[in-house]
């Protein structure tokens, strides 16, 4: 078996609080699956403390493979 190397870029996506427009929403570590089999993730604003649920956990981290050079 041989190794294969790729360059990756990391992209972080924050969700800014809709309530105070200052803090970032942080995933609380709690989630649930709805009756329609959709997972929702509970978040809390780091500034004002408002709690909301989203279909993704924030901050969201994505790894993007760069084109081979």
Secondary structure, DSSP 8 states (H G I E B T S, - for coil): -------EEEEEE--B-TTTSSSBEEEEEEEEE-TTS-EEEEEEETTT--EEEESS-SSEEEEEE----
